[in-house]
Amino acid sequence: MTNYPALKMLIGGEWVADGGDGTMTVSNPATEAKIAECPKVSSEQLDAAVAAASEAFPVWAGTPGASRHKILRKAADLLRERAPEIARVMTLEVGKPHAQALGETVGAADLIDFLAEEAKRQGGRLVPVRGAHLLQQRVTQEPIGPAALFTPWNFPINLPAKKLAGALAAGCSCILKPAETTPACAQMLVECFVEAGVPAGAINLAYGDPAKISEHLITAPAMRKISFTGSTAVGKQLGAMAAQGLKRFTAELGGHAPVVIGESADFERTVAACAATKFRNAGQVCVSPTRFLVARGIYDKFVSEFAACASALKIGDASVDDSVDMGPLAHGGRVAAMQDLMGSMGGEQGEIVTGGSSPEGAGHFFQPTVIAGPSPTSRLMTEEPFGPVAGIVPYDDIEEAVRIANSLQYGLAAYAFTADLDESHYLGSSLRAGMVAINHFAVGSPETPFGGIGDSGFGSESGVEGYLGYTETKLVTVAKSGT
């Protein structure tokens, strides 16, 4: 039986079990059973967290980069040590199969490691002077100030880790507001940072109503940086709010990733990779491949084999069965959204080849679903499903595939599979997205920027960009005395 921690918030270095706004229920999405009651932060407690972050900022910002590096590296080591236990808790909270949850947790430690190194590497640069009267011109990246970090439930360790590590490595204090459905994952992550030596107030943790907390923190004058991962609609609202205070805003929003599959692609390998990636975390992934654009010559075979892979997946409660391939959706609202989407299918809107409904019994489950031939105007081809649903359409030439791929305002990730080198170069330069992967699906690594364009947001996390996003540029220019 997984040990679920007693839920507490962290405000000014103190763990607080009592929420000023009462509690909220945390449930297992695979069984719908209650796991725990979680404290909800009050306005007064939020004010205390803002004050703590403000007081801690100059202390943490003034800590040498080498010292920040050492603390963050220790946090990463603690996260690795506790990864099996944290992964079990993640499975309870979000339904993710254990292997995926463990991989996410260990991978988050690698993210922290890389960003910790940036605390040592980012020393600024010298700019050559133009006149003999000047001694030096130097450019530095200074920590921007207290940061408010908002993360969703689908990657409850990875997403908070990259925001916390970026902010802390740069010297910013922060307040983390994780998803209300996955509080324990965030708490266990924050415990690693605290036990590693992050000083009181430099990291704070609050649970509760998303709208109330976001408005309170974004409008607080002391908060200078906002980082949000979530839906496009909410991201636009928070971005407008941040703009009122001229606050730096990073938004990693929705996606509707196309996958262009050419006739020259390694067929069996491509089908297997597409099916495994599409249904990872039940399709609740912002960079999940969703619109499969397949060369007409292999279209029918691809639909058949992809559907066979989908129907063979084992779905169930991953908290009691490690052999499960796909767990539940996060909550009942996601199931209702999938059922509503299925109601729009049929005829020219697309043929349901496999799946399309929820199995009987408890839990927020939905079958892996494959739709063949959805029209360009169908909801599936224009709205991000954020669930285990894939649409497959044929194309006649590569230019048509690119037109379909680029037809939406989303621009987070795009993928392609081809053995044709010319085609590979063309797709890499023509697909409109913040991240493009050819012959694989790995667009997220500690060293590379993660972010989109258009309605998928702006700014990047991970890589050096994940550090620089929490800084502002300062020029210091020095002239000779008496000139």
GIJO-V674317 format. One record per residue. N is the residue number from 0. PHI is phi in whole degrees, 0 to 359 (* if undefined). OMEGA is omega in whole degrees, 0 to 359 (NA if undefined). Layout:
<<N | PHI | OMEGA> <N | PHI | OMEGA>>
This chain:
<<0 | * | 180> <1 | 292 | 177> <2 | 278 | 180> <3 | 266 | 186> <4 | 287 | 170> <5 | 291 | 188> <6 | 279 | 180> <7 | 217 | 173> <8 | 263 | 178> <9 | 240 | 182> <10 | 227 | 178> <11 | 59 | 179> <12 | 87 | 181> <13 | 250 | 175> <14 | 279 | 188> <15 | 240 | 182> <16 | 272 | 184> <17 | 262 | 177> <18 | 270 | 181> <19 | 294 | 178> <20 | 253 | 177> <21 | 90 | 183> <22 | 224 | 173> <23 | 224 | 185> <24 | 272 | 173> <25 | 254 | 185> <26 | 236 | 174> <27 | 277 | 184> <28 | 293 | 180> <29 | 280 | 183> <30 | 237 | 185> <31 | 67 | 179> <32 | 278 | 178> <33 | 291 | 176> <34 | 261 | 186> <35 | 194 | 170> <36 | 254 | 184> <37 | 246 | 179> <38 | 293 | 177> <39 | 250 | 185> <40 | 289 | 176> <41 | 262 | 177> <42 | 299 | 180> <43 | 295 | 178> <44 | 291 | 176> <45 | 295 | 177> <46 | 300 | 179> <47 | 294 | 179> <48 | 293 | 178> <49 | 297 | 179> <50 | 297 | 180> <51 | 295 | 179> <52 | 296 | 179> <53 | 295 | 181> <54 | 290 | 183> <55 | 280 | 186> <56 | 303 | 181> <57 | 297 | 179> <58 | 292 | 182> <59 | 289 | 178> <60 | 296 | 180> <61 | 276 | 176> <62 | 287 | 181> <63 | 305 | 181> <64 | 304 | 179> <65 | 296 | 178> <66 | 287 | 176> <67 | 298 | 178> <68 | 303 | 182> <69 | 298 | 180> <70 | 293 | 182> <71 | 292 | 177> <72 | 297 | 177> <73 | 293 | 177> <74 | 299 | 178> <75 | 297 | 179> <76 | 296 | 177> <77 | 297 | 179> <78 | 297 | 178> <79 | 296 | 180> <80 | 299 | 185> <81 | 265 | 186> <82 | 304 | 180> <83 | 300 | 180> <84 | 292 | 180> <85 | 296 | 180> <86 | 297 | 178> <87 | 296 | 178> <88 | 294 | 178> <89 | 299 | 178> <90 | 298 | 177> <91 | 297 | 188> <92 | 280 | 187> <93 | 238 | 176> <94 | 85 | 184> <95 | 289 | 176> <96 | 307 | 189> <97 | 302 | 182> <98 | 299 | 178> <99 | 292 | 180> <100 | 295 | 179> <101 | 294 | 178> <102 | 298 | 178> <103 | 297 | 183> <104 | 292 | 178> <105 | 295 | 178> <106 | 297 | 178> <107 | 295 | 176> <108 | 297 | 177> <109 | 295 | 176> <110 | 300 | 180> <111 | 298 | 179> <112 | 304 | 184> <113 | 297 | 182> <114 | 292 | 175> <115 | 299 | 179> <116 | 297 | 180> <117 | 296 | 177> <118 | 298 | 177> <119 | 270 | 188> <120 | 279 | 189> <121 | 278 | 182> <122 | 261 | 182> <123 | 89 | 181> <124 | 212 | 174> <125 | 262 | 179> <126 | 250 | 180> <127 | 304 | 180> <128 | 278 | 181> <129 | 260 | 183> <130 | 230 | 182> <131 | 292 | 181> <132 | 283 | 181> <133 | 265 | 177> <134 | 268 | 187> <135 | 198 | 169> <136 | 228 | 180> <137 | 234 | 180> <138 | 242 | 180> <139 | 235 | 175> <140 | 253 | 183> <141 | 261 | 177> <142 | 302 | 190> <143 | 282 | 181> <144 | 136 | 179> <145 | 302 | 184> <146 | 240 | 174> <147 | 257 | 187> <148 | 242 | 182> <149 | 240 | 184> <150 | 230 | 180> <151 | 269 | 188> <152 | 267 | 191> <153 | 287 | 173> <154 | 229 | 192> <155 | 285 | 173> <156 | 249 | 183> <157 | 303 | 186> <158 | 291 | 174> <159 | 298 | 183> <160 | 296 | 183> <161 | 290 | 177> <162 | 287 | 180> <163 | 298 | 183> <164 | 293 | 178> <165 | 297 | 181> <166 | 294 | 184> <167 | 291 | 178> <168 | 299 | 181> <169 | 285 | 180> <170 | 102 | 179> <171 | 270 | 166> <172 | 277 | 186> <173 | 203 | 172> <174 | 234 | 180> <175 | 261 | 171> <176 | 243 | 179> <177 | 278 | 176> <178 | 298 | 182> <179 | 292 | 180> <180 | 271 | 183> <181 | 229 | 184> <182 | 289 | 185> <183 | 293 | 178> <184 | 301 | 180> <185 | 297 | 181> <186 | 296 | 182> <187 | 292 | 175> <188 | 292 | 180> <189 | 298 | 177> <190 | 302 | 179> <191 | 297 | 180> <192 | 293 | 181> <193 | 296 | 181> <194 | 292 | 178> <195 | 283 | 176> <196 | 120 | 174> <197 | 298 | 187> <198 | 291 | 180> <199 | 305 | 177> <200 | 90 | 180> <201 | 286 | 175> <202 | 223 | 180> <203 | 229 | 185> <204 | 223 | 182> <205 | 224 | 177> <206 | 247 | 173> <207 | 145 | 184> <208 | 291 | 185> <209 | 300 | 183> <210 | 296 | 181> <211 | 295 | 183> <212 | 292 | 182> <213 | 297 | 179> <214 | 296 | 182> <215 | 297 | 184> <216 | 284 | 183> <217 | 293 | 181> <218 | 274 | 178> <219 | 292 | 184> <220 | 304 | 184> <221 | 290 | 182> <222 | 281 | 187> <223 | 245 | 180> <224 | 222 | 179> <225 | 238 | 175> <226 | 233 | 186> <227 | 227 | 170> <228 | 239 | 182> <229 | 170 | 185> <230 | 286 | 179> <231 | 297 | 182> <232 | 299 | 180> <233 | 291 | 180> <234 | 301 | 178> <235 | 295 | 179> <236 | 296 | 181> <237 | 291 | 178> <238 | 297 | 178> <239 | 296 | 179> <240 | 294 | 179> <241 | 295 | 181> <242 | 296 | 179> <243 | 297 | 179> <244 | 255 | 182> <245 | 50 | 182> <246 | 258 | 178> <247 | 299 | 186> <248 | 225 | 173> <249 | 249 | 184> <250 | 231 | 173> <251 | 250 | 193> <252 | 249 | 187> <253 | 291 | 177> <254 | 218 | 176> <255 | 208 | 196> <256 | 295 | 173> <257 | 275 | 173> <258 | 230 | 178> <259 | 268 | 184> <260 | 240 | 181> <261 | 274 | 181> <262 | 296 | 183> <263 | 278 | 183> <264 | 296 | 173> <265 | 294 | 195> <266 | 299 | 186> <267 | 297 | 179> <268 | 296 | 181> <269 | 293 | 179> <270 | 300 | 182> <271 | 298 | 181> <272 | 294 | 181> <273 | 296 | 181> <274 | 293 | 181> <275 | 296 | 184> <276 | 282 | 181> <277 | 300 | 187> <278 | 261 | 173> <279 | 298 | 182> <280 | 54 | 179> <281 | 57 | 179> <282 | 75 | 182> <283 | 270 | 184> <284 | 222 | 184> <285 | 297 | 180> <286 | 258 | 180> <287 | 299 | 174> <288 | 293 | 187> <289 | 230 | 181> <290 | 256 | 182> <291 | 266 | 183> <292 | 253 | 193> <293 | 242 | 177> <294 | 306 | 189> <295 | 303 | 183> <296 | 296 | 180> <297 | 241 | 187> <298 | 299 | 185> <299 | 299 | 180> <300 | 294 | 180> <301 | 296 | 180> <302 | 303 | 183> <303 | 297 | 184> <304 | 285 | 177> <305 | 296 | 179> <306 | 297 | 178> <307 | 295 | 177> <308 | 297 | 182> <309 | 295 | 183> <310 | 289 | 180> <311 | 276 | 182> <312 | 292 | 178> <313 | 270 | 178> <314 | 250 | 181> <315 | 168 | 183> <316 | 276 | 183> <317 | 290 | 179> <318 | 285 | 179> <319 | 237 | 183> <320 | 217 | 182> <321 | 287 | 180> <322 | 273 | 180> <323 | 295 | 177> <324 | 272 | 183> <325 | 218 | 180> <326 | 269 | 182> <327 | 280 | 167> <328 | 285 | 191> <329 | 293 | 182> <330 | 199 | 183> <331 | 300 | 179> <332 | 298 | 178> <333 | 291 | 177> <334 | 298 | 179> <335 | 300 | 179> <336 | 295 | 178> <337 | 294 | 179> <338 | 296 | 178> <339 | 294 | 178> <340 | 296 | 179> <341 | 298 | 179> <342 | 294 | 180> <343 | 268 | 181> <344 | 276 | 179> <345 | 110 | 179> <346 | 66 | 180> <347 | 289 | 180> <348 | 285 | 177> <349 | 131 | 181> <350 | 261 | 176> <351 | 282 | 183> <352 | 276 | 177> <353 | 208 | 180> <354 | 78 | 176> <355 | 99 | 180> <356 | 207 | 178> <357 | 263 | 175> <358 | 290 | 179> <359 | 289 | 177> <360 | 110 | 183> <361 | 285 | 177> <362 | 100 | 184> <363 | 265 | 184> <364 | 264 | 173> <365 | 213 | 185> <366 | 293 | 170> <367 | 303 | 192> <368 | 234 | 178> <369 | 237 | 180> <370 | 246 | 179> <371 | 261 | 173> <372 | 65 | 176> <373 | 295 | 180> <374 | 290 | 180> <375 | 301 | 181> <376 | 264 | 181> <377 | 294 | 179> <378 | 299 | 182> <379 | 298 | 183> <380 | 271 | 182> <381 | 238 | 182> <382 | 240 | 178> <383 | 296 | 180> <384 | 285 | 182> <385 | 49 | 179> <386 | 192 | 186> <387 | 278 | 182> <388 | 231 | 180> <389 | 237 | 175> <390 | 249 | 182> <391 | 235 | 180> <392 | 228 | 178> <393 | 272 | 171> <394 | 224 | 184> <395 | 260 | 175> <396 | 214 | 188> <397 | 295 | 178> <398 | 296 | 176> <399 | 295 | 179> <400 | 299 | 180> <401 | 293 | 178> <402 | 299 | 179> <403 | 294 | 182> <404 | 300 | 185> <405 | 267 | 187> <406 | 280 | 182> <407 | 254 | 178> <408 | 280 | 177> <409 | 293 | 177> <410 | 201 | 180> <411 | 271 | 180> <412 | 231 | 174> <413 | 215 | 185> <414 | 226 | 175> <415 | 205 | 176> <416 | 232 | 181> <417 | 197 | 174> <418 | 258 | 180> <419 | 272 | 185> <420 | 296 | 179> <421 | 298 | 179> <422 | 296 | 179> <423 | 300 | 179> <424 | 296 | 180> <425 | 297 | 181> <426 | 292 | 180> <427 | 300 | 181> <428 | 270 | 187> <429 | 263 | 181> <430 | 289 | 185> <431 | 268 | 180> <432 | 196 | 176> <433 | 289 | 181> <434 | 219 | 179> <435 | 232 | 178> <436 | 238 | 180> <437 | 249 | 178> <438 | 67 | 172> <439 | 194 | 183> <440 | 242 | 186> <441 | 275 | 177> <442 | 254 | 182> <443 | 240 | 173> <444 | 218 | 182> <445 | 302 | 187> <446 | 273 | 189> <447 | 248 | 179> <448 | 289 | 179> <449 | 239 | 180> <450 | 179 | 185> <451 | 233 | 178> <452 | 230 | 180> <453 | 61 | 180> <454 | 287 | 176> <455 | 268 | 172> <456 | 107 | 178> <457 | 204 | 188> <458 | 86 | 182> <459 | 226 | 172> <460 | 239 | 188> <461 | 67 | 183> <462 | 62 | 178> <463 | 296 | 178> <464 | 298 | 179> <465 | 293 | 175> <466 | 272 | 185> <467 | 296 | 179> <468 | 296 | 179> <469 | 255 | 180> <470 | 231 | 171> <471 | 232 | 187> <472 | 274 | 177> <473 | 234 | 173> <474 | 257 | 172> <475 | 240 | 180> <476 | 239 | 189> <477 | 239 | 175> <478 | 256 | 177> <479 | 296 | 180> <480 | 298 | 177> <481 | 88 | 179> <482 | 273 | NA>>
